[in-house]
Amino acid sequence: MIKKDVIVIGGGPCGLAASIAMNEIGKETLVIEKGNVVNAIYRYPTHQTFFSSSEKLEIGEVPFVTVEQKPHRNQALTYYREVVKRKQLSVNAYEKVLKVEKNEDGSFTTTTEKEAYQSTYVIVATGYYDQPNYMNIPGENLPKVFHYFKEAHPFFDKKVVVVGGKNSSVDAAIELEKAGAHVTVLYRGSGYSPSVKPWILPQFDSLVRNGLINMEFEAHLSEVKEESIVYKKDGQTIEIENDFVFAMTGYHPDHEFLQSMGIEKDDLTGKPMHNPDTFETNVSGIFIAGVIAAGNNANEIFIENGRFHGGKIAVAIREKEKR
């Protein structure tokens, strides 16, 4: 069994920041990531521009310099790769963690598809992007339904429905319209979401007002069929022709994985039980970092505040070891 001081599960920006913080207090740390580093950012749409400015995405005091104030996806990928190299972080990519078990001596065994690791501490920084919120409607599992949007070109001249009214939906709808798709957006709200980025909303609203995007408020998708979709609005059931559906309905943490470690959660918020000052969970020695600490509210924690969790964990571990 391979022994480390700390195992960090998840190689996103907050997991990498936690690894840096652990190294700085002299802990031999290994990051285990089922994809490659910052895999969630890699899965963002190819055109994605960050809401945060570049300096608010920095980790490990490595400057993130861009010409534009808000960096693009590819610039962020380049930056975080460079951080891993400069900080000489130990990362096992393409290695999925299967389980974490607490041993009788208080240490932990982290078992992956390839190996078993023993460590004094475990930091879970798995984010939420791998767990879409399903609509649980007939036809949702058809191949024409996607919960992630990468790029618009394949949907040229196709009838596309986008479900949702927040940033990911609005961004997808704009890109799809640019690529020549026939776009309908279904949103259960009665008006535009206040969370939509203010520099994007005017462009989207202009497309709606000019009839280039069909925007349906207070609309609820109820069924997906091979060549159509069915939705309900104002007490009526409406069926329209359709080729593809993007269900941009948000994401949530992998609650089952956390619970398998003994980590409890608040049923109302979905937040893992943890001390907000130290980020230690109800399982002594297991910490959480990043957006996973926000539970079901993904708008509470971002890279720009989750990147500091590792530093708080480092302080907590030093205090633990003084006792």
C-alpha positions in Angstrom: 0.0 0.0 0.0 1.3 3.4 -1.0 1.5 5.8 2.0 1.0 9.6 1.8 0.2 12.2 4.5 -2.7 13.6 2.6 -4.9 12.3 -0.3 -6.8 15.0 -2.2 -9.7 13.6 -4.2 -10.4 15.9 -7.2 -8.0 17.8 -9.4 -10.0 21.0 -10.0 -8.7 24.4 -9.0 -9.8 24.0 -5.4 -8.3 20.6 -5.1 -5.0 21.8 -6.6 -5.1 24.8 -4.2 -5.6 22.4 -1.3 -2.6 20.3 -2.4 -0.4 23.4 -2.6 -1.5 24.4 1.0 -0.7 20.9 2.2 2.7 20.9 0.6 3.4 24.3 2.2 3.0 22.8 5.7 5.3 19.9 4.9 2.6 17.2 4.1 3.4 14.7 1.3 0.3 15.0 -0.8 -1.2 13.2 -3.7 -4.1 14.4 -5.9 -6.2 11.7 -7.4 -8.4 12.8 -10.4 -10.7 10.6 -12.5 -10.0 12.8 -15.6 -7.1 15.1 -16.0 -6.4 18.3 -14.1 -9.2 20.8 -14.0 -11.4 18.3 -15.9 -14.6 20.2 -15.2 -13.2 23.3 -16.9 -12.1 21.2 -19.8 -15.8 20.1 -20.2 -17.0 23.7 -20.3 -18.2 25.0 -23.7 -15.3 25.8 -26.0 -16.3 29.5 -26.1 -16.7 29.9 -22.3 -15.7 33.1 -20.7 -15.4 33.2 -17.0 -17.5 35.3 -14.8 -14.5 36.0 -12.5 -11.5 38.1 -13.5 -8.2 36.3 -13.9 -6.7 37.4 -10.6 -9.6 35.9 -8.7 -8.9 32.5 -10.3 -5.2 32.4 -9.2 -4.0 29.7 -6.8 -0.7 29.2 -5.1 0.4 32.8 -5.7 1.1 32.0 -9.3 0.0 35.1 -11.4 -2.7 34.5 -14.0 -2.1 37.3 -16.6 -4.5 37.8 -19.5 -5.1 40.7 -21.9 -8.8 40.6 -21.3 -10.1 41.1 -17.7 -12.2 37.9 -17.9 -10.2 34.8 -19.2 -11.5 32.2 -21.6 -11.6 28.5 -21.0 -8.5 27.7 -22.9 -6.5 30.3 -21.0 -7.6 28.8 -17.7 -6.6 25.3 -18.9 -3.2 26.6 -19.8 -2.8 28.4 -16.5 -3.7 25.5 -14.2 -1.4 23.1 -16.1 1.3 25.6 -15.5 0.5 25.8 -11.8 0.8 22.0 -11.5 4.3 22.2 -13.2 5.6 25.1 -11.2 4.4 23.8 -7.9 5.5 20.3 -8.8 2.2 18.9 -7.6 1.8 15.1 -7.5 -1.3 14.2 -9.6 -2.5 10.8 -10.5 -4.8 11.5 -13.5 -7.3 9.1 -15.0 -7.6 7.2 -11.8 -11.1 7.0 -10.2 -11.5 6.7 -6.5 -13.9 3.8 -5.5 -14.0 4.2 -1.8 -12.5 5.7 1.3 -12.4 3.7 4.6 -11.3 4.7 8.1 -8.8 2.3 9.7 -8.7 1.3 13.3 -5.6 3.4 13.9 -7.5 6.5 12.6 -5.8 6.6 9.2 -7.6 6.2 5.9 -7.4 3.8 3.0 -8.4 5.3 -0.3 -9.0 2.6 -2.9 -9.0 3.4 -6.6 -9.4 1.4 -9.8 -5.6 1.0 -9.8 -4.2 1.1 -6.3 -4.8 1.5 -2.5 -3.4 4.4 -0.6 -3.0 5.0 3.2 -3.1 8.5 4.5 -3.5 10.5 7.7 -5.9 12.9 6.1 -8.3 13.0 3.1 -9.6 16.1 1.4 -12.6 15.7 -0.9 -12.7 18.3 -3.6 -14.9 16.6 -6.2 -17.1 19.5 -7.1 -20.5 18.8 -8.6 -20.2 19.0 -12.4 -20.4 15.3 -12.9 -23.9 15.0 -11.3 -26.6 16.6 -13.5 -30.0 17.3 -12.0 -32.3 15.1 -14.0 -35.8 16.1 -14.9 -37.2 12.6 -14.4 -39.6 12.8 -17.4 -40.3 10.3 -20.1 -37.7 10.3 -22.9 -35.0 12.0 -20.9 -32.7 9.1 -21.6 -33.0 9.4 -25.4 -29.7 10.0 -27.2 -31.0 13.4 -28.4 -30.9 14.7 -24.8 -27.8 16.3 -23.4 -27.0 17.7 -19.9 -23.8 19.4 -21.1 -23.1 21.8 -23.9 -19.8 21.8 -25.7 -20.2 23.6 -29.0 -22.9 24.5 -31.4 -21.7 23.5 -34.9 -23.2 20.0 -34.9 -26.7 21.5 -34.5 -26.8 23.7 -37.6 -30.3 23.9 -39.1 -31.7 21.6 -36.4 -34.6 22.3 -34.1 -33.1 22.6 -30.6 -34.8 23.1 -27.2 -32.8 24.5 -24.3 -34.3 23.9 -20.9 -33.4 26.4 -18.2 -33.0 30.2 -17.9 -29.7 30.8 -16.1 -26.2 31.4 -17.5 -25.5 28.0 -19.0 -28.9 28.0 -20.8 -28.5 31.5 -22.1 -24.9 30.9 -23.3 -25.9 27.7 -25.0 -28.9 29.4 -26.7 -26.8 32.3 -28.0 -24.1 30.0 -29.4 -26.7 27.7 -31.0 -28.5 30.6 -32.7 -25.1 31.8 -34.0 -24.5 28.4 -35.6 -27.9 28.5 -37.4 -29.9 26.2 -35.1 -33.7 26.9 -34.6 -33.8 27.5 -30.9 -36.6 27.4 -28.3 -35.8 28.1 -24.7 -38.2 26.7 -22.0 -37.9 28.3 -18.6 -40.1 27.7 -15.6 -39.6 31.3 -14.3 -41.8 34.2 -15.1 -39.0 36.4 -16.3 -35.2 36.4 -16.8 -33.2 35.0 -14.0 -31.3 37.7 -12.0 -28.3 35.4 -12.1 -27.8 35.8 -15.8 -24.5 37.7 -16.5 -25.4 41.4 -17.1 -23.2 41.7 -20.2 -24.9 38.7 -21.8 -28.6 39.4 -21.1 -29.0 42.3 -23.5 -27.7 40.2 -26.4 -30.0 37.3 -25.5 -33.0 39.6 -25.0 -32.3 41.2 -28.4 -32.4 37.8 -30.1 -35.7 37.0 -28.4 -37.3 40.3 -29.3 -36.2 39.9 -32.9 -37.7 36.4 -33.1 -34.4 34.7 -33.6 -34.8 32.7 -30.3 -38.3 31.6 -29.1 -38.4 32.2 -25.4 -41.1 30.5 -23.4 -41.5 31.6 -19.8 -43.5 29.5 -17.2 -43.0 26.5 -19.4 -42.4 23.0 -18.1 -41.0 20.2 -20.3 -43.0 17.1 -19.6 -41.9 14.6 -22.3 -39.2 14.1 -24.9 -40.1 12.0 -28.0 -38.0 10.9 -30.9 -39.1 13.7 -33.2 -40.8 16.2 -30.8 -41.1 17.5 -27.3 -44.1 18.1 -25.1 -44.3 21.0 -22.6 -47.0 22.6 -20.5 -47.7 26.3 -20.3 -50.7 28.2 -18.9 -52.6 25.0 -18.4 -52.1 23.9 -22.0 -50.1 21.0 -23.3 -48.0 21.9 -26.3 -46.1 19.6 -28.7 -43.5 20.9 -31.1 -41.1 19.3 -33.6 -37.6 18.8 -32.1 -34.3 17.2 -33.0 -32.2 17.8 -29.9 -32.6 18.9 -26.2 -30.1 20.6 -23.9 -31.3 20.2 -20.3 -29.3 22.8 -18.6 -30.9 22.1 -15.2 -27.9 22.4 -13.0 -25.7 19.9 -11.1 -25.3 18.6 -7.5 -22.6 16.9 -5.4 -22.2 13.1 -5.4 -24.1 12.6 -2.1 -23.8 8.8 -2.2 -20.0 8.9 -2.4 -19.8 11.3 0.6 -22.2 9.2 2.6 -20.2 6.0 1.8 -17.4 7.6 3.8 -19.7 8.3 6.7 -20.1 12.0 5.9 -23.6 13.2 6.9 -25.5 15.9 5.0 -28.2 18.4 5.7 -31.3 17.1 3.9 -32.6 20.6 3.2 -29.5 22.2 1.8 -27.5 19.1 0.7 -24.5 20.5 2.4 -22.1 17.9 3.8 -21.8 18.2 7.6 -18.6 20.2 8.3 -17.1 22.9 10.4 -17.2 26.1 8.3 -14.0 27.4 9.9 -11.9 24.3 9.4 -13.8 22.4 6.6 -13.4 19.2 8.6 -16.5 16.9 8.3 -18.2 14.9 10.9 -15.6 12.2 10.1 -12.5 13.3 11.9 -9.6 13.6 9.5 -11.8 14.0 6.3 -12.1 17.6 5.0 -14.0 19.1 2.1 -12.9 21.9 -0.2 -14.4 23.9 -3.0 -18.0 24.0 -4.3 -18.9 20.6 -2.8 -19.2 22.5 0.6 -22.1 24.5 -0.8 -24.3 21.4 -1.2 -27.1 21.9 -3.7 -26.5 25.7 -4.0 -23.8 25.8 -6.6 -24.0 29.7 -6.7 -22.6 30.0 -3.1 -19.1 28.8 -3.7 -16.9 29.4 -6.8 -13.3 29.1 -7.6 -12.7 32.6 -6.4 -13.7 31.7 -2.8 -13.2 28.0 -2.8 -9.5 28.4 -3.6 -9.0 29.6 0.0 -10.4 26.5 1.6 -7.1 24.6 1.4 -5.4 27.3 3.5 -8.0 27.0 6.2 -7.6 23.2 6.2 -3.8 23.6 6.6 -4.4 25.8 9.7 -6.8 23.2 11.1 -4.4 20.3 10.6 -1.5 22.2 12.3 -3.8 23.0 15.2 -4.9 19.3 15.4 -1.3 18.1 15.5 -0.4 20.5 18.4 -2.9 18.8 20.7 
